[in-house]
């Protein structure tokens, strides 16, 4: 499995974790997170599309960063930061 495939797999898992945290959030958190959750979903779809359209190089450091960001998802205080970080990481592979 290539690093890009691994990044896509980790991104999918991260999105599921984000969606689960979003579903468990109170209404105020949902309002604050809604736009970021939608952006994360869009970034994942774009990454999958980029994988089909071109060759993208993903490093081991990129995979480590995704793992670090995923670890932050379960901490409610860091959820917004984790989502923003994941969007930023995935976006760097989109042209």
DOLOGU-702572 format. One record per residue: x, y, z negated of N, C-alpha, C, CB in turn; residue number from 1; residue in one letter. Coordinates in pm, whole numbers, padded with zeros to 5 digits, always signed. Glycine has a CB too. Layout:
// residues N
nX / nY / nZ / caX / caY / caZ / cX / cY / cZ / cbX / cbY / cbZ / drendo / guti
X / Y / Z / X / Y / Z / X / Y / Z / X / Y / Z / NUM / A
...
// end
This chain:
// residues 95
nX / nY / nZ / caX / caY / caZ / cX / cY / cZ / cbX / cbY / cbZ / drendo / guti
+00085 / -00117 / +00000 / +00000 / +00000 / +00000 / +00090 / +00124 / +00000 / -00097 / +00000 / -00123 / 1 / X
+00064 / +00215 / +00091 / +00144 / +00338 / +00099 / +00111 / +00431 / -00017 / +00118 / +00410 / +00233 / 2 / X
+00200 / +00527 / -00041 / +00175 / +00625 / -00146 / +00048 / +00705 / -00118 / +00294 / +00720 / -00161 / 3 / X
+00020 / +00732 / +00010 / -00102 / +00804 / +00044 / -00224 / +00722 / +00005 / -00107 / +00838 / +00194 / 4 / X
-00222 / +00593 / +00035 / -00333 / +00506 / -00004 / -00348 / +00503 / -00156 / -00312 / +00364 / +00051 / 5 / X
-00234 / +00499 / -00226 / -00238 / +00500 / -00372 / -00296 / +00631 / -00424 / -00096 / +00478 / -00430 / 6 / X
-00256 / +00743 / -00362 / -00308 / +00873 / -00404 / -00459 / +00881 / -00381 / -00236 / +00987 / -00329 / 7 / X
-00504 / +00831 / -00267 / -00648 / +00831 / -00239 / -00721 / +00744 / -00342 / -00676 / +00780 / -00096 / 8 / X
-00666 / +00627 / -00373 / -00728 / +00539 / -00473 / -00734 / +00607 / -00609 / -00652 / +00406 / -00483 / 9 / X
-00623 / +00672 / -00649 / -00622 / +00744 / -00777 / -00718 / +00862 / -00775 / -00481 / +00792 / -00811 / 10 / X
-00728 / +00929 / -00662 / -00820 / +01043 / -00649 / -00965 / +00997 / -00663 / -00800 / +01113 / -00513 / 11 / X
-00996 / +00883 / -00604 / -01132 / +00828 / -00618 / -01162 / +00796 / -00764 / -01149 / +00701 / -00531 / 12 / X
-01066 / +00732 / -00832 / -01085 / +00700 / -00974 / -01100 / +00829 / -01055 / -00967 / +00617 / -01028 / 13 / X
-01019 / +00928 / -01023 / -01028 / +01056 / -01095 / -01165 / +01118 / -01074 / -00918 / +01152 / -01047 / 14 / X
-01216 / +01113 / -00951 / -01347 / +01173 / -00926 / -01456 / +01099 / -01004 / -01379 / +01171 / -00776 / 15 / X
-01449 / +00968 / -01010 / -01548 / +00891 / -01088 / -01539 / +00932 / -01235 / -01524 / +00738 / -01073 / 16 / X
-01418 / +00947 / -01286 / -01400 / +00990 / -01425 / -01453 / +01132 / -01447 / -01251 / +00983 / -01464 / 17 / X
-01430 / +01219 / -01350 / -01482 / +01356 / -01358 / -01634 / +01354 / -01358 / -01429 / +01442 / -01240 / 18 / X
-01693 / +01277 / -01267 / -01839 / +01270 / -01258 / -01899 / +01213 / -01386 / -01881 / +01183 / -01138 / 19 / X
-01833 / +01115 / -01445 / -01880 / +01057 / -01571 / -01875 / +01161 / -01683 / -01796 / +00933 / -01609 / 20 / X
-01765 / +01235 / -01691 / -01752 / +01340 / -01792 / -01856 / +01449 / -01769 / -01610 / +01400 / -01791 / 21 / X
-01879 / +01483 / -01643 / -01978 / +01584 / -01609 / -02117 / +01539 / -01652 / -01976 / +01614 / -01457 / 22 / X
-02150 / +01414 / -01624 / -02282 / +01361 / -01663 / -02302 / +01362 / -01814 / -02298 / +01219 / -01610 / 23 / X
-02194 / +01342 / -01889 / -02203 / +01340 / -02035 / -02199 / +01479 / -02097 / -02091 / +01256 / -02091 / 24 / X
-02166 / +01579 / -02018 / -02151 / +01716 / -02070 / -02285 / +01778 / -02105 / -02078 / +01804 / -01966 / 25 / X
-02281 / +01877 / -02194 / -02403 / +01951 / -02225 / -02430 / +02051 / -02111 / -02392 / +02024 / -02363 / 26 / X
-02543 / +02114 / -02115 / -02585 / +02201 / -02005 / -02486 / +02316 / -01982 / -02724 / +02258 / -02033 / 27 / X
-02432 / +02371 / -02090 / -02336 / +02482 / -02075 / -02209 / +02436 / -02004 / -02301 / +02540 / -02212 / 28 / X
-02160 / +02317 / -02040 / -02042 / +02263 / -01973 / -02073 / +02232 / -01827 / -01993 / +02136 / -02045 / 29 / X
-02192 / +02179 / -01801 / -02229 / +02148 / -01662 / -02231 / +02273 / -01576 / -02366 / +02079 / -01658 / 30 / X
-02284 / +02380 / -01632 / -02287 / +02507 / -01557 / -02144 / +02553 / -01527 / -02364 / +02617 / -01637 / 31 / X
-02057 / +02543 / -01627 / -01918 / +02587 / -01609 / -01840 / +02498 / -01513 / -01848 / +02590 / -01744 / 32 / X
-01872 / +02369 / -01509 / -01795 / +02273 / -01429 / -01851 / +02247 / -01290 / -01788 / +02144 / -01502 / 33 / X
-01975 / +02282 / -01267 / -02043 / +02243 / -01143 / -01964 / +02274 / -01016 / -02176 / +02312 / -01136 / 34 / X
-01918 / +02396 / -01002 / -01846 / +02436 / -00881 / -01716 / +02357 / -00865 / -01817 / +02587 / -00883 / 35 / X
-01644 / +02339 / -00975 / -01517 / +02264 / -00969 / -01539 / +02118 / -00933 / -01445 / +02274 / -01103 / 36 / X
-01644 / +02059 / -00986 / -01674 / +01919 / -00954 / -01705 / +01905 / -00805 / -01794 / +01867 / -01039 / 37 / X
-01780 / +01999 / -00751 / -01811 / +01996 / -00607 / -01684 / +02015 / -00524 / -01914 / +02105 / -00572 / 38 / X
-01594 / +02103 / -00567 / -01468 / +02124 / -00495 / -01382 / +01998 / -00500 / -01391 / +02243 / -00555 / 39 / X
-01381 / +01929 / -00614 / -01303 / +01805 / -00626 / -01356 / +01700 / -00529 / -01309 / +01752 / -00771 / 40 / X
-01487 / +01690 / -00519 / -01546 / +01594 / -00426 / -01509 / +01630 / -00282 / -01699 / +01590 / -00442 / 41 / X
-01517 / +01756 / -00248 / -01482 / +01801 / -00112 / -01335 / +01775 / -00081 / -01513 / +01950 / -00096 / 42 / X
-01248 / +01797 / -00180 / -01105 / +01773 / -00159 / -01077 / +01625 / -00135 / -01024 / +01822 / -00281 / 43 / X
-01146 / +01537 / -00207 / -01129 / +01394 / -00187 / -01172 / +01353 / -00047 / -01208 / +01315 / -00292 / 44 / X
-01287 / +01402 / -00003 / -01335 / +01371 / +00133 / -01235 / +01423 / +00236 / -01475 / +01433 / +00157 / 45 / X
-01184 / +01543 / +00216 / -01087 / +01600 / +00310 / -00958 / +01519 / +00313 / -01056 / +01746 / +00272 / 46 / X
-00913 / +01469 / +00196 / -00793 / +01387 / +00192 / -00813 / +01257 / +00268 / -00753 / +01357 / +00046 / 47 / X
-00930 / +01197 / +00252 / -00959 / +01074 / +00326 / -00962 / +01102 / +00476 / -01093 / +01014 / +00281 / 48 / X
-01017 / +01213 / +00516 / -01020 / +01251 / +00658 / -00879 / +01277 / +00709 / -01109 / +01377 / +00679 / 49 / X
-00797 / +01345 / +00632 / -00658 / +01372 / +00671 / -00582 / +01242 / +00690 / -00588 / +01461 / +00567 / 50 / X
-00612 / +01143 / +00607 / -00546 / +01014 / +00619 / -00576 / +00951 / +00754 / -00590 / +00920 / +00505 / 51 / X
-00695 / +00969 / +00803 / -00734 / +00914 / +00933 / -00673 / +00993 / +01047 / -00886 / +00911 / +00946 / 52 / X
-00654 / +01122 / +01027 / -00614 / +01211 / +01136 / -00463 / +01223 / +01154 / -00670 / +01348 / +01113 / 53 / X
-00386 / +01206 / +01049 / -00242 / +01231 / +01060 / -00167 / +01156 / +00951 / -00212 / +01380 / +01051 / 54 / X
-00039 / +01154 / +00966 / +00047 / +01093 / +00866 / +00084 / +01198 / +00762 / +00175 / +01031 / +00931 / 55 / X
+00061 / +01167 / +00636 / +00091 / +01258 / +00527 / +00191 / +01187 / +00436 / -00039 / +01300 / +00448 / 56 / X
+00292 / +01258 / +00388 / +00391 / +01199 / +00299 / +00357 / +01232 / +00155 / +00533 / +01249 / +00334 / 57 / X
+00336 / +01128 / +00076 / +00307 / +01142 / -00066 / +00424 / +01079 / -00141 / +00169 / +01074 / -00105 / 58 / X
+00481 / +01153 / -00236 / +00597 / +01104 / -00311 / +00554 / +01035 / -00440 / +00693 / +01220 / -00342 / 59 / X
+00649 / +00965 / -00501 / +00623 / +00904 / -00631 / +00591 / +01012 / -00735 / +00744 / +00820 / -00677 / 60 / X
+00651 / +01129 / -00721 / +00624 / +01240 / -00813 / +00479 / +01286 / -00800 / +00720 / +01358 / -00786 / 61 / X
+00425 / +01285 / -00677 / +00285 / +01321 / -00657 / +00194 / +01221 / -00728 / +00251 / +01326 / -00505 / 62 / X
+00228 / +01093 / -00718 / +00148 / +00990 / -00786 / +00156 / +01007 / -00938 / +00196 / +00849 / -00745 / 63 / X
+00274 / +01039 / -00989 / +00290 / +01060 / -01132 / +00208 / +01181 / -01179 / +00439 / +01081 / -01167 / 64 / X
+00205 / +01286 / -01097 / +00125 / +01404 / -01131 / -00023 / +01370 / -01135 / +00151 / +01517 / -01029 / 65 / X
-00071 / +01290 / -01041 / -00212 / +01250 / -01041 / -00243 / +01169 / -01167 / -00246 / +01167 / -00914 / 66 / X
-00154 / +01081 / -01206 / -00174 / +01003 / -01329 / -00181 / +01095 / -01450 / -00062 / +00900 / -01346 / 67 / X
-00093 / +01194 / -01455 / -00093 / +01290 / -01567 / -00224 / +01368 / -01573 / +00026 / +01387 / -01554 / 68 / X
-00271 / +01410 / -01457 / -00396 / +01486 / -01451 / -00515 / +01398 / -01489 / -00417 / +01545 / -01311 / 69 / X
-00515 / +01274 / -01444 / -00625 / +01183 / -01479 / -00632 / +01163 / -01630 / -00608 / +01048 / -01409 / 70 / X
-00518 / +01159 / -01696 / -00515 / +01141 / -01841 / -00582 / +01257 / -01913 / -00370 / +01126 / -01890 / 71 / X
-00583 / +01375 / -01853 / -00644 / +01494 / -01913 / -00796 / +01494 / -01900 / -00588 / +01619 / -01849 / 72 / X
-00851 / +01416 / -01808 / -00995 / +01421 / -01781 / -01077 / +01386 / -01903 / -01030 / +01327 / -01667 / 73 / X
-01034 / +01289 / -01981 / -01112 / +01244 / -02096 / -01106 / +01338 / -02215 / -01066 / +01109 / -02138 / 74 / X
-01022 / +01440 / -02208 / -01015 / +01540 / -02312 / -01102 / +01658 / -02269 / -00866 / +01585 / -02339 / 75 / X
-01215 / +01675 / -02335 / -01311 / +01778 / -02294 / -01247 / +01916 / -02284 / -01427 / +01783 / -02392 / 76 / X
-01154 / +01946 / -02372 / -01089 / +02077 / -02371 / -01002 / +02097 / -02248 / -01005 / +02096 / -02496 / 77 / X
-00958 / +01988 / -02186 / -00869 / +01998 / -02071 / -00937 / +01959 / -01940 / -00749 / +01911 / -02093 / 78 / X
-01066 / +01930 / -01943 / -01135 / +01882 / -01823 / -01127 / +01981 / -01708 / -01281 / +01853 / -01856 / 79 / X
-01158 / +02108 / -01734 / -01153 / +02209 / -01628 / -01012 / +02219 / -01570 / -01199 / +02346 / -01681 / 80 / X
-00913 / +02219 / -01656 / -00773 / +02225 / -01612 / -00737 / +02103 / -01528 / -00679 / +02235 / -01733 / 81 / X
-00784 / +01986 / -01569 / -00757 / +01864 / -01494 / -00820 / +01869 / -01355 / -00809 / +01741 / -01570 / 82 / X
-00944 / +01914 / -01349 / -01013 / +01924 / -01220 / -00939 / +02020 / -01128 / -01160 / +01970 / -01239 / 83 / X
-00903 / +02135 / -01181 / -00829 / +02234 / -01102 / -00696 / +02178 / -01054 / -00807 / +02363 / -01184 / 84 / X
-00627 / +02107 / -01140 / -00499 / +02047 / -01103 / -00514 / +01942 / -00995 / -00434 / +01986 / -01223 / 85 / X
-00617 / +01859 / -01005 / -00642 / +01756 / -00905 / -00675 / +01819 / -00770 / -00757 / +01662 / -00949 / 86 / X
-00759 / +01922 / -00773 / -00792 / +01992 / -00648 / -00664 / +02049 / -00585 / -00895 / +02107 / -00674 / 87 / X
-00579 / +02110 / -00667 / -00454 / +02166 / -00616 / -00361 / +02061 / -00560 / -00384 / +02241 / -00726 / 88 / X
-00348 / +01949 / -00630 / -00261 / +01842 / -00582 / -00310 / +01785 / -00451 / -00251 / +01731 / -00687 / 89 / X
-00438 / +01754 / -00443 / -00493 / +01697 / -00320 / -00486 / +01798 / -00206 / -00640 / +01652 / -00342 / 90 / X
-00512 / +01923 / -00237 / -00514 / +02027 / -00133 / -00378 / +02047 / -00066 / -00560 / +02158 / -00192 / 91 / X
-00270 / +02018 / -00137 / -00139 / +02038 / -00075 / -00114 / +01942 / +00042 / -00029 / +02020 / -00179 / 92 / X
-00194 / +01838 / +00053 / -00179 / +01743 / +00164 / -00274 / +01772 / +00279 / -00202 / +01602 / +00114 / 93 / X
-00354 / +01876 / +00263 / -00451 / +01911 / +00366 / -00397 / +02026 / +00449 / -00588 / +01949 / +00304 / 94 / X
-00407 / +02013 / +00578 / -00352 / +02116 / +00667 / -00459 / +02217 / +00699 / -00298 / +02054 / +00797 / 95 / X
// end
